[in-house]
Amino acid sequence: METSKKSNDHDDQRSALEDVEHLSKIVAAKEEEVQNWLRIFKEKKVLELELINSFWCSLS
């Protein structure tokens, strides 16, 4: 009985560790996705500012 409980505890710990590793990979992928969106947003803002600057320069 005691051996069975230890085996189940060990299986539960292994399962929990696998869950944590899986979730860590998901979080890392989401962090990368957020960084990509931030990069795209910054590039878009730079382009918008360049267009605005060009427009104002063309008026003078």
PQR file of N, CA, C, O and H, with PARSE charges and radii, in Angstrom:
ATOM      1  N   MET A   1       0.827  -1.196   0.000 -0.4000 1.5000
ATOM      2  CA  MET A   1       0.000   0.000   0.000 -0.0000 2.0000
ATOM      3  C   MET A   1       0.870   1.258   0.000  0.5500 1.7000
ATOM      4  O   MET A   1       0.630   2.186  -0.772 -0.5500 1.4000
ATOM      5  N   GLU A   2       1.884   1.280   0.875 -0.4000 1.5000
ATOM      6  CA  GLU A   2       2.775   2.435   0.975 -0.0000 2.0000
ATOM      7  C   GLU A   2       3.561   2.625  -0.326  0.5500 1.7000
ATOM      8  O   GLU A   2       3.766   3.754  -0.773 -0.5500 1.4000
ATOM      9  H   GLU A   2       2.078   0.526   1.502  0.4000 1.0000
ATOM     10  N   THR A   3       3.997   1.526  -0.924 -0.4000 1.5000
ATOM     11  CA  THR A   3       4.742   1.596  -2.182 -0.0000 2.0000
ATOM     12  C   THR A   3       3.869   2.152  -3.295  0.5500 1.7000
ATOM     13  O   THR A   3       4.330   2.941  -4.119 -0.5500 1.4000
ATOM     14  H   THR A   3       3.831   0.609  -0.561  0.4000 1.0000
ATOM     15  N   SER A   4       2.612   1.740  -3.316 -0.4000 1.5000
ATOM     16  CA  SER A   4       1.673   2.230  -4.321 -0.0000 2.0000
ATOM     17  C   SER A   4       1.454   3.729  -4.165  0.5500 1.7000
ATOM     18  O   SER A   4       1.383   4.452  -5.159 -0.5500 1.4000
ATOM     19  H   SER A   4       2.237   1.099  -2.647  0.4000 1.0000
ATOM     20  N   LYS A   5       1.348   4.200  -2.926 -0.4000 1.5000
ATOM     21  CA  LYS A   5       1.153   5.631  -2.668 -0.0000 2.0000
ATOM     22  C   LYS A   5       2.376   6.425  -3.129  0.5500 1.7000
ATOM     23  O   LYS A   5       2.241   7.483  -3.744 -0.5500 1.4000
ATOM     24  H   LYS A   5       1.406   3.612  -2.119  0.4000 1.0000
ATOM     25  N   LYS A   6       3.578   5.904  -2.826 -0.4000 1.5000
ATOM     26  CA  LYS A   6       4.801   6.589  -3.255 -0.0000 2.0000
ATOM     27  C   LYS A   6       4.885   6.639  -4.776  0.5500 1.7000
ATOM     28  O   LYS A   6       5.298   7.645  -5.351 -0.5500 1.4000
ATOM     29  H   LYS A   6       3.688   5.045  -2.326  0.4000 1.0000
ATOM     30  N   SER A   7       4.491   5.551  -5.418 -0.4000 1.5000
ATOM     31  CA  SER A   7       4.505   5.502  -6.879 -0.0000 2.0000
ATOM     32  C   SER A   7       3.529   6.523  -7.457  0.5500 1.7000
ATOM     33  O   SER A   7       3.850   7.222  -8.418 -0.5500 1.4000
ATOM     34  H   SER A   7       4.155   4.733  -4.950  0.4000 1.0000
ATOM     35  N   ASN A   8       2.336   6.606  -6.867 -0.4000 1.5000
ATOM     36  CA  ASN A   8       1.344   7.581  -7.328 -0.0000 2.0000
ATOM     37  C   ASN A   8       1.830   9.004  -7.105  0.5500 1.7000
ATOM     38  O   ASN A   8       1.654   9.865  -7.967 -0.5500 1.4000
ATOM     39  H   ASN A   8       2.075   6.038  -6.086  0.4000 1.0000
ATOM     40  N   ASP A   9       2.448   9.257  -5.940 -0.4000 1.5000
ATOM     41  CA  ASP A   9       2.994  10.588  -5.657 -0.0000 2.0000
ATOM     42  C   ASP A   9       4.069  10.956  -6.683  0.5500 1.7000
ATOM     43  O   ASP A   9       4.124  12.083  -7.173 -0.5500 1.4000
ATOM     44  H   ASP A   9       2.592   8.557  -5.240  0.4000 1.0000
ATOM     45  N   HIS A  10       4.920   9.974  -6.993 -0.4000 1.5000
ATOM     46  CA  HIS A  10       5.984  10.214  -7.970 -0.0000 2.0000
ATOM     47  C   HIS A  10       5.387  10.511  -9.352  0.5500 1.7000
ATOM     48  O   HIS A  10       5.845  11.416 -10.051 -0.5500 1.4000
ATOM     49  H   HIS A  10       4.875   9.058  -6.595  0.4000 1.0000
ATOM     50  N   ASP A  11       4.371   9.748  -9.733 -0.4000 1.5000
ATOM     51  CA  ASP A  11       3.690   9.984 -11.015 -0.0000 2.0000
ATOM     52  C   ASP A  11       3.039  11.361 -11.039  0.5500 1.7000
ATOM     53  O   ASP A  11       3.093  12.061 -12.050 -0.5500 1.4000
ATOM     54  H   ASP A  11       4.000   9.013  -9.165  0.4000 1.0000
ATOM     55  N   ASP A  12       2.420  11.750  -9.917 -0.4000 1.5000
ATOM     56  CA  ASP A  12       1.789  13.071  -9.824 -0.0000 2.0000
ATOM     57  C   ASP A  12       2.829  14.177  -9.962  0.5500 1.7000
ATOM     58  O   ASP A  12       2.597  15.180 -10.636 -0.5500 1.4000
ATOM     59  H   ASP A  12       2.376  11.181  -9.096  0.4000 1.0000
ATOM     60  N   GLN A  13       3.986  13.982  -9.313 -0.4000 1.5000
ATOM     61  CA  GLN A  13       5.049  14.982  -9.397 -0.0000 2.0000
ATOM     62  C   GLN A  13       5.576  15.089 -10.827  0.5500 1.7000
ATOM     63  O   GLN A  13       5.815  16.188 -11.327 -0.5500 1.4000
ATOM     64  H   GLN A  13       4.175  13.167  -8.765  0.4000 1.0000
ATOM     65  N   ARG A  14       5.754  13.942 -11.481 -0.4000 1.5000
ATOM     66  CA  ARG A  14       6.241  13.938 -12.860 -0.0000 2.0000
ATOM     67  C   ARG A  14       5.224  14.622 -13.772  0.5500 1.7000
ATOM     68  O   ARG A  14       5.592  15.402 -14.650 -0.5500 1.4000
ATOM     69  H   ARG A  14       5.560  13.049 -11.075  0.4000 1.0000
ATOM     70  N   SER A  15       3.957  14.327 -13.558 -0.4000 1.5000
ATOM     71  CA  SER A  15       2.899  14.937 -14.361 -0.0000 2.0000
ATOM     72  C   SER A  15       2.864  16.450 -14.141  0.5500 1.7000
ATOM     73  O   SER A  15       2.721  17.219 -15.091 -0.5500 1.4000
ATOM     74  H   SER A  15       3.658  13.693 -12.844  0.4000 1.0000
ATOM     75  N   ALA A  16       2.995  16.864 -12.891 -0.4000 1.5000
ATOM     76  CA  ALA A  16       2.993  18.297 -12.581 -0.0000 2.0000
ATOM     77  C   ALA A  16       4.191  18.985 -13.224  0.5500 1.7000
ATOM     78  O   ALA A  16       4.066  20.091 -13.748 -0.5500 1.4000
ATOM     79  H   ALA A  16       3.112  16.239 -12.119  0.4000 1.0000
ATOM     80  N   LEU A  17       5.352  18.335 -13.186 -0.4000 1.5000
ATOM     81  CA  LEU A  17       6.548  18.901 -13.804 -0.0000 2.0000
ATOM     82  C   LEU A  17       6.368  19.028 -15.317  0.5500 1.7000
ATOM     83  O   LEU A  17       6.760  20.033 -15.911 -0.5500 1.4000
ATOM     84  H   LEU A  17       5.454  17.436 -12.760  0.4000 1.0000
ATOM     85  N   GLU A  18       5.781  18.015 -15.932 -0.4000 1.5000
ATOM     86  CA  GLU A  18       5.511  18.083 -17.372 -0.0000 2.0000
ATOM     87  C   GLU A  18       4.539  19.215 -17.688  0.5500 1.7000
ATOM     88  O   GLU A  18       4.696  19.911 -18.691 -0.5500 1.4000
ATOM     89  H   GLU A  18       5.463  17.199 -15.450  0.4000 1.0000
ATOM     90  N   ASP A  19       3.533  19.400 -16.831 -0.4000 1.5000
ATOM     91  CA  ASP A  19       2.580  20.503 -17.022 -0.0000 2.0000
ATOM     92  C   ASP A  19       3.290  21.852 -16.950  0.5500 1.7000
ATOM     93  O   ASP A  19       3.044  22.739 -17.767 -0.5500 1.4000
ATOM     94  H   ASP A  19       3.405  18.835 -16.016  0.4000 1.0000
ATOM     95  N   VAL A  20       4.172  21.995 -15.963 -0.4000 1.5000
ATOM     96  CA  VAL A  20       4.910  23.252 -15.795 -0.0000 2.0000
ATOM     97  C   VAL A  20       5.806  23.504 -17.008  0.5500 1.7000
ATOM     98  O   VAL A  20       5.874  24.625 -17.511 -0.5500 1.4000
ATOM     99  H   VAL A  20       4.372  21.275 -15.299  0.4000 1.0000
ATOM    100  N   GLU A  21       6.486  22.465 -17.472 -0.4000 1.5000
ATOM    101  CA  GLU A  21       7.352  22.621 -18.643 -0.0000 2.0000
ATOM    102  C   GLU A  21       6.532  23.020 -19.872  0.5500 1.7000
ATOM    103  O   GLU A  21       6.940  23.884 -20.647 -0.5500 1.4000
ATOM    104  H   GLU A  21       6.430  21.554 -17.063  0.4000 1.0000
ATOM    105  N   HIS A  22       5.382  22.388 -20.037 -0.4000 1.5000
ATOM    106  CA  HIS A  22       4.505  22.710 -21.169 -0.0000 2.0000
ATOM    107  C   HIS A  22       4.021  24.161 -21.080  0.5500 1.7000
ATOM    108  O   HIS A  22       4.048  24.894 -22.068 -0.5500 1.4000
ATOM    109  H   HIS A  22       5.050  21.686 -19.407  0.4000 1.0000
ATOM    110  N   LEU A  23       3.581  24.562 -19.896 -0.4000 1.5000
ATOM    111  CA  LEU A  23       3.103  25.935 -19.715 -0.0000 2.0000
ATOM    112  C   LEU A  23       4.231  26.942 -19.906  0.5500 1.7000
ATOM    113  O   LEU A  23       4.007  28.033 -20.431 -0.5500 1.4000
ATOM    114  H   LEU A  23       3.559  23.967 -19.093  0.4000 1.0000
ATOM    115  N   SER A  24       5.436  26.585 -19.485 -0.4000 1.5000
ATOM    116  CA  SER A  24       6.586  27.472 -19.678 -0.0000 2.0000
ATOM    117  C   SER A  24       6.847  27.704 -21.161  0.5500 1.7000
ATOM    118  O   SER A  24       7.171  28.817 -21.577 -0.5500 1.4000
ATOM    119  H   SER A  24       5.618  25.699 -19.059  0.4000 1.0000
ATOM    120  N   LYS A  25       6.703  26.641 -21.956 -0.4000 1.5000
ATOM    121  CA  LYS A  25       6.889  26.777 -23.403 -0.0000 2.0000
ATOM    122  C   LYS A  25       5.810  27.673 -24.003  0.5500 1.7000
ATOM    123  O   LYS A  25       6.092  28.479 -24.890 -0.5500 1.4000
ATOM    124  H   LYS A  25       6.439  25.737 -21.618  0.4000 1.0000
ATOM    125  N   ILE A  26       4.582  27.532 -23.523 -0.4000 1.5000
ATOM    126  CA  ILE A  26       3.484  28.376 -24.013 -0.0000 2.0000
ATOM    127  C   ILE A  26       3.755  29.838 -23.672  0.5500 1.7000
ATOM    128  O   ILE A  26       3.583  30.719 -24.514 -0.5500 1.4000
ATOM    129  H   ILE A  26       4.354  26.877 -22.803  0.4000 1.0000
ATOM    130  N   VAL A  27       4.179  30.092 -22.437 -0.4000 1.5000
ATOM    131  CA  VAL A  27       4.475  31.461 -22.005 -0.0000 2.0000
ATOM    132  C   VAL A  27       5.608  32.045 -22.849  0.5500 1.7000
ATOM    133  O   VAL A  27       5.532  33.196 -23.279 -0.5500 1.4000
ATOM    134  H   VAL A  27       4.319  29.376 -21.753  0.4000 1.0000
ATOM    135  N   ALA A  28       6.648  31.263 -23.085 -0.4000 1.5000
ATOM    136  CA  ALA A  28       7.773  31.745 -23.893 -0.0000 2.0000
ATOM    137  C   ALA A  28       7.314  32.089 -25.310  0.5500 1.7000
ATOM    138  O   ALA A  28       7.735  33.098 -25.876 -0.5500 1.4000
ATOM    139  H   ALA A  28       6.710  30.328 -22.736  0.4000 1.0000
ATOM    140  N   ALA A  29       6.456  31.255 -25.874 -0.4000 1.5000
ATOM    141  CA  ALA A  29       5.942  31.522 -27.223 -0.0000 2.0000
ATOM    142  C   ALA A  29       5.094  32.791 -27.236  0.5500 1.7000
ATOM    143  O   ALA A  29       5.180  33.585 -28.173 -0.5500 1.4000
ATOM    144  H   ALA A  29       6.114  30.436 -25.414  0.4000 1.0000
ATOM    145  N   LYS A  30       4.280  32.985 -26.205 -0.4000 1.5000
ATOM    146  CA  LYS A  30       3.440  34.187 -26.132 -0.0000 2.0000
ATOM    147  C   LYS A  30       4.301  35.429 -25.941  0.5500 1.7000
ATOM    148  O   LYS A  30       4.010  36.479 -26.513 -0.5500 1.4000
ATOM    149  H   LYS A  30       4.210  32.340 -25.444  0.4000 1.0000
ATOM    150  N   GLU A  31       5.367  35.316 -25.136 -0.4000 1.5000
ATOM    151  CA  GLU A  31       6.267  36.452 -24.951 -0.0000 2.0000
ATOM    152  C   GLU A  31       6.914  36.836 -26.280  0.5500 1.7000
ATOM    153  O   GLU A  31       7.052  38.017 -26.595 -0.5500 1.4000
ATOM    154  H   GLU A  31       5.604  34.463 -24.672  0.4000 1.0000
ATOM    155  N   GLU A  32       7.307  35.828 -27.051 -0.4000 1.5000
ATOM    156  CA  GLU A  32       7.896  36.096 -28.362 -0.0000 2.0000
ATOM    157  C   GLU A  32       6.876  36.760 -29.283  0.5500 1.7000
ATOM    158  O   GLU A  32       7.210  37.679 -30.031 -0.5500 1.4000
ATOM    159  H   GLU A  32       7.195  34.868 -26.794  0.4000 1.0000
ATOM    160  N   GLU A  33       5.639  36.294 -29.225 -0.4000 1.5000
ATOM    161  CA  GLU A  33       4.572  36.883 -30.042 -0.0000 2.0000
ATOM    162  C   GLU A  33       4.347  38.347 -29.662  0.5500 1.7000
ATOM    163  O   GLU A  33       4.181  39.198 -30.536 -0.5500 1.4000
ATOM    164  H   GLU A  33       5.367  35.548 -28.617  0.4000 1.0000
ATOM    165  N   VAL A  34       4.341  38.640 -28.370 -0.4000 1.5000
ATOM    166  CA  VAL A  34       4.163  40.021 -27.903 -0.0000 2.0000
ATOM    167  C   VAL A  34       5.325  40.887 -28.389  0.5500 1.7000
ATOM    168  O   VAL A  34       5.112  42.009 -28.848 -0.5500 1.4000
ATOM    169  H   VAL A  34       4.476  37.949 -27.660  0.4000 1.0000
ATOM    170  N   GLN A  35       6.547  40.373 -28.292 -0.4000 1.5000
ATOM    171  CA  GLN A  35       7.707  41.133 -28.758 -0.0000 2.0000
ATOM    172  C   GLN A  35       7.609  41.416 -30.258  0.5500 1.7000
ATOM    173  O   GLN A  35       7.968  42.501 -30.715 -0.5500 1.4000
ATOM    174  H   GLN A  35       6.720  39.461 -27.919  0.4000 1.0000
ATOM    175  N   ASN A  36       7.124  40.440 -31.016 -0.4000 1.5000
ATOM    176  CA  ASN A  36       6.943  40.653 -32.459 -0.0000 2.0000
ATOM    177  C   ASN A  36       5.913  41.741 -32.722  0.5500 1.7000
ATOM    178  O   ASN A  36       6.124  42.602 -33.577 -0.5500 1.4000
ATOM    179  H   ASN A  36       6.833  39.558 -30.645  0.4000 1.0000
ATOM    180  N   TRP A  37       4.802  41.709 -31.995 -0.4000 1.5000
ATOM    181  CA  TRP A  37       3.774  42.744 -32.174 -0.0000 2.0000
ATOM    182  C   TRP A  37       4.308  44.122 -31.778  0.5500 1.7000
ATOM    183  O   TRP A  37       4.009  45.115 -32.441 -0.5500 1.4000
ATOM    184  H   TRP A  37       4.631  41.010 -31.301  0.4000 1.0000
ATOM    185  N   LEU A  38       5.091  44.188 -30.709 -0.4000 1.5000
ATOM    186  CA  LEU A  38       5.681  45.469 -30.305 -0.0000 2.0000
ATOM    187  C   LEU A  38       6.623  45.998 -31.381  0.5500 1.7000
ATOM    188  O   LEU A  38       6.629  47.192 -31.679 -0.5500 1.4000
ATOM    189  H   LEU A  38       5.335  43.381 -30.170  0.4000 1.0000
ATOM    190  N   ARG A  39       7.419  45.100 -31.962 -0.4000 1.5000
ATOM    191  CA  ARG A  39       8.336  45.503 -33.025 -0.0000 2.0000
ATOM    192  C   ARG A  39       7.552  46.041 -34.221  0.5500 1.7000
ATOM    193  O   ARG A  39       7.900  47.079 -34.784 -0.5500 1.4000
ATOM    194  H   ARG A  39       7.414  44.130 -31.719  0.4000 1.0000
ATOM    195  N   ILE A  40       6.496  45.331 -34.602 -0.4000 1.5000
ATOM    196  CA  ILE A  40       5.655  45.774 -35.727 -0.0000 2.0000
ATOM    197  C   ILE A  40       5.027  47.128 -35.420  0.5500 1.7000
ATOM    198  O   ILE A  40       5.000  48.013 -36.275 -0.5500 1.4000
ATOM    199  H   ILE A  40       6.213  44.488 -34.144  0.4000 1.0000
ATOM    200  N   PHE A  41       4.522  47.288 -34.196 -0.4000 1.5000
ATOM    201  CA  PHE A  41       3.894  48.551 -33.802 -0.0000 2.0000
ATOM    202  C   PHE A  41       4.904  49.697 -33.874  0.5500 1.7000
ATOM    203  O   PHE A  41       4.600  50.772 -34.392 -0.5500 1.4000
ATOM    204  H   PHE A  41       4.545  46.569 -33.501  0.4000 1.0000
ATOM    205  N   LYS A  42       6.109  49.458 -33.349 -0.4000 1.5000
ATOM    206  CA  LYS A  42       7.136  50.506 -33.373 -0.0000 2.0000
ATOM    207  C   LYS A  42       7.515  50.860 -34.803  0.5500 1.7000
ATOM    208  O   LYS A  42       7.665  52.036 -35.136 -0.5500 1.4000
ATOM    209  H   LYS A  42       6.356  48.585 -32.928  0.4000 1.0000
ATOM    210  N   GLU A  43       7.671  49.841 -35.657 -0.4000 1.5000
ATOM    211  CA  GLU A  43       8.003  50.103 -37.060 -0.0000 2.0000
ATOM    212  C   GLU A  43       6.901  50.918 -37.730  0.5500 1.7000
ATOM    213  O   GLU A  43       7.181  51.833 -38.504 -0.5500 1.4000
ATOM    214  H   GLU A  43       7.549  48.886 -35.387  0.4000 1.0000
ATOM    215  N   LYS A  44       5.659  50.585 -37.432 -0.4000 1.5000
ATOM    216  CA  LYS A  44       4.519  51.309 -38.007 -0.0000 2.0000
ATOM    217  C   LYS A  44       4.531  52.764 -37.540  0.5500 1.7000
ATOM    218  O   LYS A  44       4.304  53.680 -38.331 -0.5500 1.4000
ATOM    219  H   LYS A  44       5.431  49.842 -36.803  0.4000 1.0000
ATOM    220  N   LYS A  45       4.798  52.968 -36.248 -0.4000 1.5000
ATOM    221  CA  LYS A  45       4.834  54.336 -35.718 -0.0000 2.0000
ATOM    222  C   LYS A  45       5.960  55.136 -36.361  0.5500 1.7000
ATOM    223  O   LYS A  45       5.777  56.310 -36.681 -0.5500 1.4000
ATOM    224  H   LYS A  45       4.982  52.224 -35.606  0.4000 1.0000
ATOM    225  N   VAL A  46       7.116  54.519 -36.552 -0.4000 1.5000
ATOM    226  CA  VAL A  46       8.233  55.212 -37.189 -0.0000 2.0000
ATOM    227  C   VAL A  46       7.847  55.612 -38.609  0.5500 1.7000
ATOM    228  O   VAL A  46       8.116  56.734 -39.038 -0.5500 1.4000
ATOM    229  H   VAL A  46       7.265  53.566 -36.291  0.4000 1.0000
ATOM    230  N   LEU A  47       7.219  54.696 -39.334 -0.4000 1.5000
ATOM    231  CA  LEU A  47       6.789  55.018 -40.699 -0.0000 2.0000
ATOM    232  C   LEU A  47       5.771  56.153 -40.705  0.5500 1.7000
ATOM    233  O   LEU A  47       5.839  57.044 -41.551 -0.5500 1.4000
ATOM    234  H   LEU A  47       7.001  53.784 -38.986  0.4000 1.0000
ATOM    235  N   GLU A  48       4.836  56.124 -39.771 -0.4000 1.5000
ATOM    236  CA  GLU A  48       3.841  57.202 -39.690 -0.0000 2.0000
ATOM    237  C   GLU A  48       4.516  58.539 -39.406  0.5500 1.7000
ATOM    238  O   GLU A  48       4.186  59.550 -40.026 -0.5500 1.4000
ATOM    239  H   GLU A  48       4.781  55.400 -39.084  0.4000 1.0000
ATOM    240  N   LEU A  49       5.455  58.542 -38.475 -0.4000 1.5000
ATOM    241  CA  LEU A  49       6.158  59.783 -38.150 -0.0000 2.0000
ATOM    242  C   LEU A  49       6.971  60.282 -39.339  0.5500 1.7000
ATOM    243  O   LEU A  49       7.037  61.488 -39.581 -0.5500 1.4000
ATOM    244  H   LEU A  49       5.724  57.720 -37.972  0.4000 1.0000
ATOM    245  N   GLU A  50       7.592  59.367 -40.083 -0.4000 1.5000
ATOM    246  CA  GLU A  50       8.344  59.767 -41.270 -0.0000 2.0000
ATOM    247  C   GLU A  50       7.420  60.372 -42.326  0.5500 1.7000
ATOM    248  O   GLU A  50       7.770  61.359 -42.973 -0.5500 1.4000
ATOM    249  H   GLU A  50       7.539  58.388 -39.886  0.4000 1.0000
ATOM    250  N   LEU A  51       6.244  59.778 -42.494 -0.4000 1.5000
ATOM    251  CA  LEU A  51       5.280  60.329 -43.453 -0.0000 2.0000
ATOM    252  C   LEU A  51       4.806  61.714 -43.027  0.5500 1.7000
ATOM    253  O   LEU A  51       4.709  62.621 -43.854 -0.5500 1.4000
ATOM    254  H   LEU A  51       5.960  58.976 -41.968  0.4000 1.0000
ATOM    255  N   ILE A  52       4.516  61.876 -41.759 -0.4000 1.5000
ATOM    256  CA  ILE A  52       4.076  63.179 -41.244 -0.0000 2.0000
ATOM    257  C   ILE A  52       5.183  64.210 -41.433  0.5500 1.7000
ATOM    258  O   ILE A  52       4.931  65.337 -41.858 -0.5500 1.4000
ATOM    259  H   ILE A  52       4.595  61.140 -41.087  0.4000 1.0000
ATOM    260  N   ASN A  53       6.402  63.814 -41.116 -0.4000 1.5000
ATOM    261  CA  ASN A  53       7.536  64.722 -41.270 -0.0000 2.0000
ATOM    262  C   ASN A  53       7.714  65.112 -42.736  0.5500 1.7000
ATOM    263  O   ASN A  53       7.947  66.280 -43.046 -0.5500 1.4000
ATOM    264  H   ASN A  53       6.607  62.898 -40.771  0.4000 1.0000
ATOM    265  N   SER A  54       7.607  64.149 -43.624 -0.4000 1.5000
ATOM    266  CA  SER A  54       7.724  64.437 -45.065 -0.0000 2.0000
ATOM    267  C   SER A  54       6.634  65.395 -45.519  0.5500 1.7000
ATOM    268  O   SER A  54       6.883  66.313 -46.301 -0.5500 1.4000
ATOM    269  H   SER A  54       7.417  63.200 -43.373  0.4000 1.0000
ATOM    270  N   PHE A  55       5.435  65.175 -45.025 -0.4000 1.5000
ATOM    271  CA  PHE A  55       4.316  66.045 -45.380 -0.0000 2.0000
ATOM    272  C   PHE A  55       4.596  67.474 -44.945  0.5500 1.7000
ATOM    273  O   PHE A  55       4.443  68.407 -45.734 -0.5500 1.4000
ATOM    274  H   PHE A  55       5.232  64.429 -44.389  0.4000 1.0000
ATOM    275  N   TRP A  56       5.009  67.653 -43.680 -0.4000 1.5000
ATOM    276  CA  TRP A  56       5.264  68.999 -43.180 -0.0000 2.0000
ATOM    277  C   TRP A  56       6.437  69.646 -43.903  0.5500 1.7000
ATOM    278  O   TRP A  56       6.428  70.850 -44.157 -0.5500 1.4000
ATOM    279  H   TRP A  56       5.133  66.895 -43.039  0.4000 1.0000
ATOM    280  N   CYS A  57       7.443  68.846 -44.232 -0.4000 1.5000
ATOM    281  CA  CYS A  57       8.593  69.394 -44.967 -0.0000 2.0000
ATOM    282  C   CYS A  57       8.182  69.828 -46.373  0.5500 1.7000
ATOM    283  O   CYS A  57       8.698  70.812 -46.903 -0.5500 1.4000
ATOM    284  H   CYS A  57       7.450  67.868 -44.025  0.4000 1.0000
ATOM    285  N   SER A  58       7.262  69.097 -46.963 -0.4000 1.5000
ATOM    286  CA  SER A  58       6.821  69.447 -48.319 -0.0000 2.0000
ATOM    287  C   SER A  58       5.997  70.733 -48.325  0.5500 1.7000
ATOM    288  O   SER A  58       5.893  71.391 -49.361 -0.5500 1.4000
ATOM    289  H   SER A  58       6.843  68.298 -46.533  0.4000 1.0000
ATOM    290  N   LEU A  59       5.415  71.095 -47.197 -0.4000 1.5000
ATOM    291  CA  LEU A  59       4.623  72.322 -47.114 -0.0000 2.0000
ATOM    292  C   LEU A  59       5.492  73.565 -47.008  0.5500 1.7000
ATOM    293  O   LEU A  59       5.049  74.669 -47.323 -0.5500 1.4000
ATOM    294  H   LEU A  59       5.500  70.561 -46.356  0.4000 1.0000
ATOM    295  N   SER A  60       6.725  73.385 -46.566 -0.4000 1.5000
ATOM    296  CA  SER A  60       7.557  74.571 -46.383 -0.0000 2.0000
ATOM    297  C   SER A  60       8.399  74.902 -47.579  0.5500 1.7000
ATOM    298  O   SER A  60       9.147  75.879 -47.556 -0.5500 1.4000
ATOM    299  H   SER A  60       7.085  72.488 -46.310  0.4000 1.0000
TER
END
